[in-house]
């Protein structure tokens, strides 16, 4: 589902403090995150970056409007424009990117029919190969995820009443549509949100989750067999409108997950905009203190078992109790956030805005 633009919040070069004292943070991670905030990195671009891949504290990829792809190898001090020439020429909307390291990445462009494509590089973006071009005018691909460097999935909005799943087992070189027999029927009006590359996520070698909105309820679908069969669960995050539902998921492991969302329209309320699961997504419980507004991205912080971030157009929030309660971390607009295994956390959004989380 194409996501319309949202307004921008002003931000300084380095933003955000956890104002509450450490003893009030609750859960593992409160002390470590006290005083943390985003250090903005000048990309020199005005593209909106909804695609983000964090490889490490030093290496990250971003992808966005006008076919733009950037890569940094020095923590954001400098960025190399590695945009696929064909994507730039056609002005493709690159809404997701998954990177295995500094040289290998797979990007997804969204749109109806042939606008949905998968592009792949093995040389740091010096050259790109088109690995998939959607031949079905009814399909609209939203998000990518990879279980490992070989196995991955992409998801399209429903076709013939069911979400369509695309699969690769060779690192994104070749893709095939999976049979739909194991996919539950979509609700009327239900779709995914191409908001920040996190409507389809994975954890471990076989488990994947799909977030939805637009239907009567915001649902989360879970597969434990790399996308062949799925089971749907209600998230508790309100939907019932094309602008409302679950926008992003993050799983710390195959059992523990977060969901965030709301209503992306500027000025609209987004109550109950977060939920948590402790059983691989079979059931979801609403956050007792959710973020104060719509959020389109979420990520667990490595090495802090109960700490996670959520981002959206009105700011960044943090939880230190596994998603039960959230509190403001920093102002400023971001669309997506992700963290690398070495603890490097990155966020990206409109007008070329990219930040890296810094801690005292």
C-alpha positions, 0 to 999 in steps of 0.5 A: 500500500502506498503511504502518503507523505507526512509533515516534518518536525524540526531537529537540531544537530544532536537531539534527545535526552531521557529526562527521567532518572535512571531508577525510573526507567524500569527494566534492563537498559534504563541506566545505559540509555540515560542521555542517549539521543540522535546525532544527525548525519549530513547525507547531502540529499533531499530524498525521503529515506524509508529504506534502511539497513544497518550493518554496523556502527560504521556501515549503513545503507539508505534507500528512498525517493527518486531511486536514491541509494546511499552507503556510508562506511565511516559512521555517517561522516561521508556518504557515497551515492550508489543509486541504481541508474535505471531506478534514478532514470525512472524515479522509482520509490525504493521503500526497503533495503536489506544489506548483508555487509558493505558490498551486498544489498537487495532493494525493493521498489514499490508500486503497481505492476512493473513499478514493483521490482527487486534490485541487487548489488554485490559490489557496494552499489557500483553495479546493480542487477534487476532480479525481479520485475512484477508482471501482475498489474494487480500486485503491489509489493511493500516490504522485504526480509531475509532470514539469512544471506540466501533465504528471503521473502517479499510481500505484496498487497492481496491479489485474488483475496490473499497476500502474495508472497515472493521467495528467494533461496539464492540471496535474491538472484531469483524470485518465485511466487509461493502458492497461496493455499497456506495464506488466510483470506485477507479482510476487505480493504486489508493491505500492508504499509510501505512505510519503513520497510518493516511490514514484513520481518523475520527472526531465526531461520524460518519465522516471519511476520506480516503487519496489516492495516486498512481492514476492520482490525490491524492484524499480524500474520505469522509463518514458521515455514519461510512463508508457505503457511500463515496464521493471523492474529488480531494486534489490538492496534486500531484499523478500519481505515486505509490510513490506520493499522500496524505499520512496523514489527520488530522481533528480538527472537522467534517469540518476543515481538513489538508492533507499532502503528496508528493513523499516519494522517497528520493531526489524527489521534493514534490511540493504542499505537503499540502492542507486544507478544511473548508467544511468537505472535499468536497473541498480542497485548496492548502497551499500557503506555503507548507512544503518543502518536503514530509510529512507522518504525521499531527496533530492539536495541542489541545487548539490552534485553528489554529496550527498544526504539519506535520512530515516527513523524513526531518523534522517537520513543523508547521502552526499557520494559519490553514494550509495555510502556514507552516514553519520549526519547527525542523530537524530530521526524524519522520513518524507520529505525534499525540496529546492527549486532554491534549496537549501532542503531540508525534512523532515517526519514524525510529530506535526507534525514539520517541519524545514529544513536549516540550514548554518553 
